[in-house]
Amino acid sequence: MTEPRVIIGASHAGSELAAKLRQLDPSVPVLLLGDEPVLPYQRPPLSKTWLGDPNAAIDPLLIRNAAAYEAAGIAVRPGARVSAIDRAAGRIVLESGESIAYSQLAIATGARARRLALPGAERAEQAPNVHCLRTLADAQRLRPQLEEGARIVVIGGGYIGLELAALSIKRGLKVTVLEAQPRVLSRVTAAQLSAFYEKVHRDAGADVRTGVQVEGFEFASNGSVSGVLWKDAAGGHGCTQAEIVVAGVGVMPNVELAQAAGLTCSHDGIIVDELCRTSDPAIVAAGDCTSRPVPGHTGHFRIESVPNAAEQARTAAATLCGQHQPCHGVPWFWSDQYDLKLQMVGLSRGHDAVAIRGDMAAHAFTAFYLRGGVIIAADAVNRPAEFMLARKWVAAGVRVDPDALADLSVELKRLVAA
Ligand SMILES: Cc1cc2nc3c(=O)[nH]c(=O)nc-3n(C[C@H](O)[C@H](O)[C@H](O)COP(=O)(O)OP(=O)(O)OC[C@H]3O[C@@H](n4cnc5c(N)ncnc54)[C@H](O)[C@@H]3O)c2cc1C
């Protein structure tokens, strides 16, 4: 019997890899192993529609249902955690002790929520009202606590923290966001975008505090956290009372399995090339667990997004099937907060100019990021047509005059043609 192609990690990257492998080469069986107890599901709704709707069911979250995997000839095993890769023997070992031979191996182990490194954090993480938001289990635990009038403290003003803040406001909670950096979204957007999002949240009723370091927690007698202790930039100290605390402080790539198997990893992911090959060219990796080259930028980057997981998965499957389909796509991502549909493309780091086109007050604009006159990234708020154009321009490395870009009297298409 042919040994299966084994994929470790059953989520966006793993399920796409499995489907593509079966499409490209149905002669080899595929085994998809995931440690979560459910079939692969979509994570984005966990901080958006699904979390915001107390009655939303799980089935619509599934990327494919059981029948679709069966029809595609993919064996999926939820609840199967892989504890070791034996490259020399061509086998993986499950936590249960079971050993499985593979013909080829793909790693799609993703990322996990970063833990708070604070005094009292370990005790706080045991508290019934302290949460993170990475998995369906996390969202299922948090959702029933999002009751009207409850006070929620969100630690971290990144996308997930802000999406949670927006839906909590909509559900009538009292929201405080504590962000350690001087502005929200500082890692990924320009200062103008941060100021825009801070204003939108404050106008909606959220108490957004920046430059505030969380220092610890106050506990109630039943073990719940009752308050979050913080220090502000001016050296002032305070405590914000809370019925719910959610830490949205980023993620850590799950690289330990690859590392233990001797594959090259950086501090931020399994190193892969544009064909998704790891340092062992017979093993591929895709998605949030990887650090990959990005066209137009030097070095490797870990891209946390569904489109990236899907694109890398398709490339990785092609590589295993002996085809050459390099991962050259420009990263893109989206975030939904209130009535704002934000779509981002490219990596803005290293930009030397930002041109804002449109009307921030009317919640419809695009921020274009330029380096040396070339568009390297864009954040479009409620501007889907400009986002589509920006995707093409970033991929093509289009050169434009930032003043003309910001001038609404200049038609965008004409600008670039010129
Ligand atoms: C709340 C939330 C909202 C998001 N919103 C957006 C959005 O709006 N747009 C967007 O583009 N992206 C969004 N993302 C990011 C996106 O979900 C990730 O980029 C995507 O899930 C990455 O897919 P992945 O398959 O690489 O990794 P993951 O989704 O992390 O999946 C990896 C899987 O592997 C499993 N695993 C790990 N180790 C093992 C092991 N040893 N054995 C077996 N299984 C293992 C993990 O448990 C997990 O199930 C969001 C993420 C979250 C959490």
The ligand as an SDF file (V2000), in Angstrom:
LIG
                    3D

 53 58  0  0  0  0  0  0  0  0999 V2000
   -9.8130   35.5640   15.9060 C   0  0  0  0  0  0  0  0  0  0  0  0
   -9.0140   35.6130   14.6330 C   0  0  0  0  0  0  0  0  0  0  0  0
   -9.4090   36.4540   13.6000 C   0  0  0  0  0  0  0  0  0  0  0  0
   -8.6780   36.4870   12.4150 C   0  0  0  0  0  0  0  0  0  0  0  0
   -9.1050   37.3000   11.4060 N   0  0  0  0  0  0  0  0  0  0  0  0
   -8.4780   37.2650   10.2060 C   0  0  0  0  0  0  0  0  0  0  0  0
   -8.9550   38.0210    9.1070 C   0  0  0  0  0  0  0  0  0  0  0  0
   -9.9150   38.7800    9.2230 O   0  0  0  0  0  0  0  0  0  0  0  0
   -8.3290   37.8920    7.9050 N   0  0  0  0  0  0  0  0  0  0  0  0
   -7.2500   37.0630    7.7390 C   0  0  0  0  0  0  0  0  0  0  0  0
   -6.7170   36.9790    6.6270 O   0  0  0  0  0  0  0  0  0  0  0  0
   -6.7520   36.3570    8.7770 N   0  0  0  0  0  0  0  0  0  0  0  0
   -7.3340   36.4290   10.0000 C   0  0  0  0  0  0  0  0  0  0  0  0
   -6.8490   35.7040   11.0540 N   0  0  0  0  0  0  0  0  0  0  0  0
   -5.5950   34.9520   10.8800 C   0  0  0  0  0  0  0  0  0  0  0  0
   -5.8560   33.6140   10.2210 C   0  0  0  0  0  0  0  0  0  0  0  0
   -6.9020   32.9540   10.8800 O   0  0  0  0  0  0  0  0  0  0  0  0
   -4.5730   32.7930   10.2420 C   0  0  0  0  0  0  0  0  0  0  0  0
   -3.6300   33.4680    9.4440 O   0  0  0  0  0  0  0  0  0  0  0  0
   -4.8400   31.3890    9.7230 C   0  0  0  0  0  0  0  0  0  0  0  0
   -5.6660   30.6900   10.6070 O   0  0  0  0  0  0  0  0  0  0  0  0
   -3.5440   30.6370    9.5240 C   0  0  0  0  0  0  0  0  0  0  0  0
   -3.8390   29.3220    9.1640 O   0  0  0  0  0  0  0  0  0  0  0  0
   -2.8220   28.1290    9.4550 P   0  0  0  0  0  0  0  0  0  0  0  0
   -3.4860   26.9090    8.9390 O   0  0  0  0  0  0  0  0  0  0  0  0
   -1.4940   28.4940    8.9550 O   0  0  0  0  0  0  0  0  0  0  0  0
   -2.6500   28.0770   11.0380 O   0  0  0  0  0  0  0  0  0  0  0  0
   -3.6830   27.8800   12.2080 P   0  0  0  0  0  0  0  0  0  0  0  0
   -5.0190   28.4210   11.8130 O   0  0  0  0  0  0  0  0  0  0  0  0
   -3.0320   28.4010   13.4320 O   0  0  0  0  0  0  0  0  0  0  0  0
   -3.8380   26.3000   12.3350 O   0  0  0  0  0  0  0  0  0  0  0  0
   -2.8260   25.4390   12.7300 C   0  0  0  0  0  0  0  0  0  0  0  0
   -3.4570   24.1800   13.2610 C   0  0  0  0  0  0  0  0  0  0  0  0
   -2.4570   23.2250   13.5650 O   0  0  0  0  0  0  0  0  0  0  0  0
   -2.7180   22.6440   14.8200 C   0  0  0  0  0  0  0  0  0  0  0  0
   -1.4940   22.0760   15.3790 N   0  0  0  0  0  0  0  0  0  0  0  0
   -0.4210   22.7390   15.9090 C   0  0  0  0  0  0  0  0  0  0  0  0
    0.5040   21.8680   16.3410 N   0  0  0  0  0  0  0  0  0  0  0  0
    0.0300   20.6300   16.0610 C   0  0  0  0  0  0  0  0  0  0  0  0
    0.5360   19.3260   16.2870 C   0  0  0  0  0  0  0  0  0  0  0  0
    1.7200   19.1270   16.8540 N   0  0  0  0  0  0  0  0  0  0  0  0
   -0.2130   18.2560   15.9080 N   0  0  0  0  0  0  0  0  0  0  0  0
   -1.4360   18.4480   15.3140 C   0  0  0  0  0  0  0  0  0  0  0  0
   -1.9630   19.6790   15.0880 N   0  0  0  0  0  0  0  0  0  0  0  0
   -1.2380   20.7460   15.4590 C   0  0  0  0  0  0  0  0  0  0  0  0
   -3.2670   23.8320   15.6060 C   0  0  0  0  0  0  0  0  0  0  0  0
   -3.9400   23.4470   16.7770 O   0  0  0  0  0  0  0  0  0  0  0  0
   -4.2140   24.4320   14.5830 C   0  0  0  0  0  0  0  0  0  0  0  0
   -5.4370   23.7960   14.5560 O   0  0  0  0  0  0  0  0  0  0  0  0
   -7.5380   35.6690   12.2630 C   0  0  0  0  0  0  0  0  0  0  0  0
   -7.1320   34.8310   13.3140 C   0  0  0  0  0  0  0  0  0  0  0  0
   -7.8580   34.8030   14.4900 C   0  0  0  0  0  0  0  0  0  0  0  0
   -7.4130   33.9000   15.6120 C   0  0  0  0  0  0  0  0  0  0  0  0
  1  2  1  0
  2  3  1  0
  2 52  2  0
  3  4  2  0
  4  5  1  0
  4 50  1  0
  5  6  2  0
  6  7  1  0
  6 13  1  0
  7  8  2  0
  7  9  1  0
  9 10  1  0
 10 11  2  0
 10 12  1  0
 12 13  2  0
 13 14  1  0
 14 15  1  0
 14 50  1  0
 15 16  1  0
 16 17  1  0
 16 18  1  0
 18 19  1  0
 18 20  1  0
 20 21  1  0
 20 22  1  0
 22 23  1  0
 23 24  1  0
 24 25  2  0
 24 26  1  0
 24 27  1  0
 27 28  1  0
 28 29  2  0
 28 30  1  0
 28 31  1  0
 31 32  1  0
 32 33  1  0
 33 34  1  0
 33 48  1  0
 34 35  1  0
 35 36  1  0
 35 46  1  0
 36 37  1  0
 36 45  1  0
 37 38  2  0
 38 39  1  0
 39 40  1  0
 39 45  2  0
 40 41  1  0
 40 42  2  0
 42 43  1  0
 43 44  2  0
 44 45  1  0
 46 47  1  0
 46 48  1  0
 48 49  1  0
 50 51  2  0
 51 52  1  0
 52 53  1  0
M  END
$$$$
